């Protein structure tokens, strides 16, 4: 368990696995990014951000990028051993929700109000976009989290349309996954070419989506301790699943699914 160190409830939308014992956790409630010990549950370092963070991703070379929703910024944070420090910022045209690294020089960002998905360079130059204006129709209502597969596929959860959308690196939509089990898909993470883990907060469950055949099956539920999941991260080295919740004392719960 990773706790909030007595600070009250923490709203967690983003988790990144740095190593089997280190996590980056976004704290929307207190506008901070935390480096935590996932084994002992302690906070090793934290930095105050100029806005409430939503998604977070690792860029490599000891750097992370954080989506700051209300202030329309992406903030970069340096990771030096067990210390975090603030770096540069870029302004974006919209309210960013989730962020992921497509490669070493490109980011994928989702926005709400209105919903859209962008691919941009790490200095903020927009390369591709999928939105109402480009498509001629509303493709996304509330796009939330992003997962990037090891083959470069992009997956976006949308709790408004209750779908998971699959795209290639140019944001060409290749498939839209639906299922009665997808009642409010939020956090997603790619585990392998045939496994995508989805946090579905209304059903209090972690689901497995197989992109090869489109099947959705339950993995964990309320009986396993899942309650209102918002963010998920997977550590292949330790075979542990990290689940972030909404405004609770225990910020991140740890599971070892079979």
C-alpha positions as CSV (number, residue, x, y, z in Angstrom):
1,X,0.0,0.0,0.0
2,X,1.1,3.6,-0.8
3,X,-0.4,6.0,1.6
4,X,-0.9,9.8,1.7
5,X,1.1,10.3,4.9
6,X,-1.7,11.7,6.9
7,X,-2.5,14.5,4.5
8,X,-6.1,13.4,3.9
9,X,-7.6,12.1,0.7
10,X,-5.6,12.2,-2.5
11,X,-7.2,12.1,-6.0
12,X,-4.8,10.1,-8.1
13,X,-5.2,10.0,-11.9
14,X,-1.7,9.1,-13.0
15,X,0.9,6.4,-11.9
16,X,4.2,5.6,-13.6
17,X,6.4,2.6,-12.7
18,X,10.1,3.7,-12.5
19,X,11.4,0.5,-11.1
20,X,10.0,-2.5,-9.0
21,X,10.3,-0.2,-5.9
22,X,9.7,3.3,-7.3
23,X,6.5,5.0,-8.6
24,X,5.6,8.5,-9.8
25,X,2.1,9.4,-8.5
26,X,0.1,12.5,-9.5
27,X,-1.7,14.2,-6.6
28,X,-4.5,16.2,-8.1
29,X,-5.8,17.3,-4.6
30,X,-2.6,18.9,-3.4
31,X,-1.2,19.8,-6.9
32,X,2.0,17.8,-6.4
33,X,3.9,15.0,-8.1
34,X,5.2,12.4,-5.7
35,X,8.1,9.9,-5.9
36,X,7.1,7.0,-3.7
37,X,8.5,3.8,-2.4
38,X,6.1,1.1,-3.6
39,X,7.5,-1.5,-1.2
40,X,7.3,0.4,2.1
41,X,4.8,3.0,1.1
42,X,6.8,6.1,1.9
43,X,7.0,9.4,0.0
44,X,10.7,9.9,-1.0
45,X,10.3,13.2,-2.7
46,X,7.5,15.6,-3.9
47,X,7.3,18.8,-5.9
48,X,4.5,21.4,-5.9
49,X,3.2,22.0,-9.4
50,X,1.7,25.3,-10.8
51,X,-1.6,23.5,-11.3
52,X,-3.5,20.3,-10.5
53,X,-1.9,17.3,-12.3
54,X,-3.8,14.7,-14.2
55,X,-1.8,12.3,-16.3
56,X,2.0,11.7,-16.0
57,X,4.4,9.9,-18.3
58,X,8.1,9.0,-18.3
59,X,10.2,10.4,-21.1
60,X,13.6,8.8,-20.4
61,X,16.8,10.5,-19.5
62,X,15.4,11.1,-16.0
63,X,12.5,13.3,-17.1
64,X,8.7,13.0,-16.7
65,X,5.9,15.1,-18.2
66,X,2.7,16.0,-16.3
67,X,-0.6,17.3,-17.7
68,X,-1.8,20.3,-15.7
69,X,-5.5,20.4,-16.5
70,X,-6.9,23.8,-15.3
71,X,-3.8,25.9,-16.2
72,X,-3.5,24.5,-19.8
73,X,0.1,23.4,-19.4
74,X,2.4,20.5,-19.6
75,X,5.1,20.6,-16.9
76,X,8.4,18.7,-17.1
77,X,10.0,17.3,-14.0
78,X,13.5,16.0,-13.5
79,X,14.2,12.8,-11.7
80,X,17.6,12.6,-10.1
81,X,18.0,9.5,-8.0
82,X,15.3,9.9,-5.3
83,X,14.7,13.6,-5.9
84,X,12.3,15.5,-8.0
85,X,12.7,19.0,-9.3
86,X,10.8,21.3,-11.6
87,X,11.9,21.9,-15.2
88,X,10.4,23.7,-18.2
89,X,6.8,24.1,-19.2
90,X,4.9,24.3,-22.4
91,X,1.4,25.9,-22.9
92,X,-1.3,24.0,-24.7
93,X,-4.6,25.0,-26.3
94,X,-7.0,23.2,-24.2
95,X,-7.5,21.4,-20.9
96,X,-5.1,18.4,-20.9
97,X,-6.2,15.2,-19.2
98,X,-3.8,12.3,-20.0
99,X,-0.3,12.3,-21.5
100,X,2.0,9.5,-22.8
101,X,5.3,9.3,-24.7
102,X,4.9,8.0,-28.2
103,X,8.7,7.9,-28.6
104,X,11.6,9.9,-27.4
105,X,10.5,13.1,-29.1
106,X,6.7,12.9,-29.4
107,X,3.9,13.1,-26.9
108,X,0.2,12.0,-27.1
109,X,-2.2,14.2,-25.1
110,X,-5.9,13.9,-24.6
111,X,-8.2,16.9,-23.8
112,X,-11.7,17.5,-22.6
113,X,-14.0,20.4,-23.3
114,X,-14.1,19.6,-26.2
115,X,-12.7,16.1,-26.5
116,X,-9.7,15.6,-28.7
117,X,-6.4,13.7,-29.0
118,X,-3.1,15.3,-30.2
119,X,0.4,14.1,-31.1
120,X,2.9,16.8,-30.5
121,X,6.7,17.2,-30.2
122,X,8.2,17.6,-26.8
123,X,8.5,21.3,-27.4
124,X,4.8,21.7,-28.0
125,X,4.5,21.7,-31.8
126,X,1.3,19.8,-32.8
127,X,1.8,17.2,-35.5
128,X,-1.6,15.4,-35.7
129,X,-5.0,15.9,-34.1
130,X,-8.3,14.0,-34.0
131,X,-11.2,16.2,-33.1
132,X,-14.7,17.2,-34.2
133,X,-13.4,19.8,-36.7
134,X,-11.1,17.3,-38.5
135,X,-13.5,14.3,-38.5
136,X,-16.7,16.2,-39.1
137,X,-18.4,14.4,-36.2
138,X,-17.9,13.9,-32.5
139,X,-15.5,11.0,-32.0
140,X,-14.6,11.6,-28.3
141,X,-16.8,12.9,-25.5
142,X,-14.6,12.5,-22.4
143,X,-11.3,11.0,-23.5
144,X,-9.3,10.0,-20.4
145,X,-6.3,7.9,-20.3
146,X,-3.8,6.7,-22.9
147,X,-1.8,3.5,-23.3
148,X,0.9,2.9,-25.8
149,X,1.6,-0.7,-26.9
150,X,5.1,-2.0,-27.6
151,X,4.2,-2.0,-31.3
152,X,3.4,1.8,-31.2
153,X,-0.4,1.4,-31.1
154,X,-2.3,4.2,-29.2
155,X,-5.3,3.3,-27.0
156,X,-7.6,6.0,-25.5
157,X,-10.3,5.3,-23.0
158,X,-13.5,7.4,-23.1
159,X,-16.0,7.2,-20.3
160,X,-18.5,9.3,-22.2
161,X,-18.8,6.9,-25.1
162,X,-17.9,3.9,-23.0
163,X,-15.3,2.8,-25.5
164,X,-11.6,2.1,-26.0
165,X,-10.3,3.6,-29.3
166,X,-7.2,2.1,-31.0
167,X,-5.1,4.4,-33.3
168,X,-1.8,4.2,-35.0
169,X,1.0,6.7,-34.6
170,X,-0.6,9.2,-37.0
171,X,-3.9,9.0,-35.1
172,X,-5.7,7.0,-37.8
173,X,-8.4,5.1,-36.0
174,X,-8.0,1.3,-36.5
175,X,-10.6,0.0,-34.1
176,X,-13.2,1.0,-31.5
177,X,-13.8,-1.5,-28.7
178,X,-17.2,-1.7,-27.0
179,X,-18.5,-4.1,-24.3
180,X,-21.3,-4.1,-21.7
181,X,-18.5,-4.3,-19.2
182,X,-17.1,-1.0,-20.2
183,X,-19.4,1.2,-18.2
184,X,-16.8,4.0,-17.4
185,X,-13.3,3.1,-18.6
186,X,-10.6,5.3,-17.1
187,X,-7.0,4.2,-16.5
188,X,-5.5,1.9,-19.0
189,X,-2.2,0.2,-19.4
190,X,-0.8,-2.1,-22.1
191,X,0.6,-5.3,-20.7
192,X,1.3,-7.2,-23.9
193,X,0.1,-7.3,-27.5
194,X,-3.0,-9.2,-26.4
195,X,-3.7,-7.7,-23.0
196,X,-4.8,-4.2,-22.1
197,X,-5.8,-3.6,-18.4
198,X,-8.7,-1.2,-17.9
199,X,-9.8,0.5,-14.7
200,X,-13.6,0.8,-14.8
201,X,-14.6,3.0,-11.9
202,X,-18.4,2.7,-12.0
203,X,-18.2,-1.1,-11.9
204,X,-15.3,-1.1,-9.3
205,X,-13.3,-3.5,-11.5
206,X,-10.1,-4.1,-13.4
207,X,-10.9,-5.5,-16.8
208,X,-8.7,-7.2,-19.5
209,X,-9.2,-6.1,-23.1
210,X,-7.7,-8.4,-25.8
211,X,-7.1,-6.1,-28.8
212,X,-6.7,-9.1,-31.0
213,X,-10.2,-10.4,-30.7
214,X,-12.0,-7.6,-28.8
215,X,-13.0,-9.7,-25.8
216,X,-13.4,-8.0,-22.4
217,X,-13.1,-10.1,-19.3
218,X,-13.0,-9.3,-15.6
219,X,-9.7,-9.6,-13.7
220,X,-10.3,-8.0,-10.2
221,X,-13.4,-6.6,-8.6
222,X,-14.8,-5.3,-5.3
223,X,-14.3,-8.7,-3.6
224,X,-10.6,-8.3,-4.3
225,X,-10.5,-4.7,-2.8
226,X,-11.1,-2.7,-6.0
227,X,-13.0,0.5,-5.2
228,X,-13.5,3.4,-7.7
229,X,-10.3,2.8,-9.6
230,X,-9.0,5.7,-11.6
231,X,-5.4,4.9,-12.6
232,X,-3.5,1.7,-13.3
233,X,0.2,0.8,-13.8
234,X,1.9,-2.5,-14.4
235,X,5.4,-3.6,-13.3
236,X,6.5,-6.6,-15.4
237,X,9.6,-7.2,-13.3
238,X,7.6,-7.7,-10.1
239,X,4.3,-8.8,-11.7
240,X,2.5,-6.2,-9.6
241,X,-0.5,-4.1,-10.6
242,X,-0.8,-0.6,-9.0
243,X,-4.3,1.0,-8.8
244,X,-5.0,4.6,-8.0
245,X,-8.2,5.6,-6.4
246,X,-10.3,8.7,-5.8
247,X,-9.9,10.8,-2.6
248,X,-8.8,8.1,-0.2
249,X,-6.2,7.8,2.5
250,X,-4.6,4.9,0.6
251,X,-3.4,6.6,-2.6
252,X,-2.2,3.5,-4.5
253,X,-3.2,-0.1,-3.8
254,X,-0.9,-3.0,-4.9
255,X,-2.2,-6.3,-6.4
256,X,-0.6,-9.4,-7.6
257,X,-3.2,-10.8,-10.1
258,X,-2.9,-14.4,-11.2
